[in-house]
């Protein structure tokens, strides 16, 4: 079972992923009944999660629902929103 799902995946339908979860097999997760992921995309005003693009593509290919989030770190909210929106636009297309 993928590392992000090894606690009690039978009760989860949507999982939160970030670089802290390591390598996750989202095809296997889909087969285990996971319906979607919410993937950390950015943090603060300079960090892009290095697993975002890989997990986003893998989830899409597995037919999972997709979501992304910005992890705020106490900086100016407008700056964080602008940074996160710009970085997510770098990764996505009209199917997001």
C-alpha positions in Angstrom: 0.0 0.0 0.0 1.3 3.5 -0.8 3.0 5.2 2.1 0.5 8.0 2.3 -2.4 5.6 2.8 -1.0 3.0 5.1 -2.8 4.0 8.3 -6.5 3.1 7.5 -7.2 3.8 3.8 -10.4 1.8 4.0 -12.0 4.8 5.7 -10.6 7.5 3.4 -12.0 8.6 0.1 -9.9 11.8 -0.4 -6.3 12.0 0.7 -4.1 15.0 1.4 -0.6 14.7 -0.2 2.6 16.6 -0.1 6.3 16.0 -0.5 6.2 14.7 3.1 4.4 11.5 1.8 7.2 10.3 -0.4 6.4 8.2 -3.5 2.7 7.4 -3.8 1.2 5.0 -6.3 -2.1 6.7 -7.2 -3.2 3.9 -9.5 -3.0 1.5 -6.6 -4.8 4.1 -4.4 -7.6 4.3 -6.9 -7.9 0.5 -6.9 -8.1 0.6 -3.1 -11.1 2.9 -3.3 -9.6 6.4 -3.0 -11.7 8.8 -5.0 -9.3 11.8 -5.1 -6.4 13.8 -3.8 -5.8 17.2 -2.4 -2.2 18.0 -3.2 -0.1 20.7 -1.5 1.0 23.0 -4.4 2.8 25.9 -2.7 3.9 27.3 0.7 4.8 30.8 1.7 5.8 33.1 -1.2 8.7 31.0 -2.6 8.1 27.3 -2.2 6.6 24.9 -4.8 6.0 21.4 -3.6 8.3 19.2 -5.7 5.8 16.4 -5.9 2.9 18.5 -7.1 3.3 18.0 -10.8 4.0 14.3 -10.6 1.1 13.6 -8.3 -1.2 15.8 -10.2 -0.4 14.0 -13.5 -0.6 10.6 -11.8 -3.9 11.3 -10.2 -5.4 12.6 -13.5 -4.2 9.4 -15.3 -5.7 7.3 -12.6 -9.1 9.1 -12.9 -9.0 10.6 -9.5 -10.6 13.9 -8.4 -8.1 16.6 -8.0 -7.6 19.5 -5.6 -4.7 21.7 -4.7 -3.9 23.9 -1.8 -1.5 26.6 -0.6 0.0 26.2 2.9 0.0 29.7 4.4 2.9 30.7 6.6 1.8 34.0 8.1 2.9 36.2 5.2 0.7 38.9 3.5 -2.4 37.1 2.3 -2.6 38.9 -1.0 1.0 38.1 -1.9 0.4 34.4 -1.0 -2.7 34.2 -3.1 -1.0 35.8 -6.1 2.0 33.5 -5.8 -0.1 30.4 -5.3 -2.5 31.2 -8.2 0.5 31.9 -10.5 2.2 28.6 -9.6 -0.9 26.6 -10.0 -1.5 28.1 -13.4 2.0 27.0 -14.4 1.0 23.4 -13.7 -2.5 23.1 -15.0 -4.5 23.3 -18.1 -8.2 23.7 -18.9 -9.0 20.3 -17.5 -8.2 21.3 -13.9 
